[in-house]
Amino acid sequence: MSNKVDAFVVAVDGPSASGKSTVSREAAKALQVMYVDSGAMYRGLTWKAVREGVDVKNAQAVIDMMGGVNWEIFVEDLILRFTIDGDDPTDHLRSEPVRERVADIAVIPEVRQFMVDRLRETATFGSLVMEGRDIGSVVFPDAAFKYYLDADPEERARRRHLELLETEGKGNVDEVLNSLARRDKIDSTRATAPLQIPLGAVVINTTAMSIEDVVQRIVADVNGR
Ligand code: DC
């Protein structure tokens, strides 16, 4: 899996707004290993589809587009980054058109296989914390450390709403709750690699926990083993 003898993988899975992004980023920093946001790759492809006017419900059109795309994957300041056909999509990954379409892109088995292959290759860079939906179950089923973060839907909607207020200056809690429920449904009922608790994962319900507490829990666990 990795070319480094003592390299290790920390897999963090869970639904949207369960706290996994912030927790994974902070845990990677504390452990001084690379951070990989696998959702960003699915979002990147979605951004490309939106930009090219490709209908994400048309799986064949998405697959055709994906075949012609040039990905450059690299590490910068211990964060995995990428460009698509030379463009850095980072600033667009959380935009509304991408947010509303990404779950449809992520149901396409060929897209998932492509992403799983790319994500596995990242382990050649060394130890890492990777967050997503299928990291401990499909991408790295043999990961030494697996966590599944969850939180009550209302708390997740509250967090996502706060985020939207910060990034877009607007947002409606009920709409956020509905949008999260829609994505959860697509993510957990899709045929290929649905969101699930990976075998052997430590489940952490973050509803009443601070980010620092969750990070501490993971870092202490990794350092202690
Ligand atoms: O974690 P996120 O919100 O950035 O994920 C965006 C979408 O991509 C979400 O609908 C789930 C999907 N995804 C996935 O299916 N598998 C992953 N490993 C990561 C994300």
Boltz pocket constraint, residues with backbone or C-beta under 6 A from the ligand:
constraints:
  - pocket:
      binder: B
      contacts: [[A, 14], [A, 16], [A, 38], [A, 39], [A, 40], [A, 42], [A, 43], [A, 102], [A, 103], [A, 104], [A, 106], [A, 131], [A, 132], [A, 133], [A, 134], [A, 135], [A, 183], [A, 187], [A, 193]]
      max_distance: 6.0
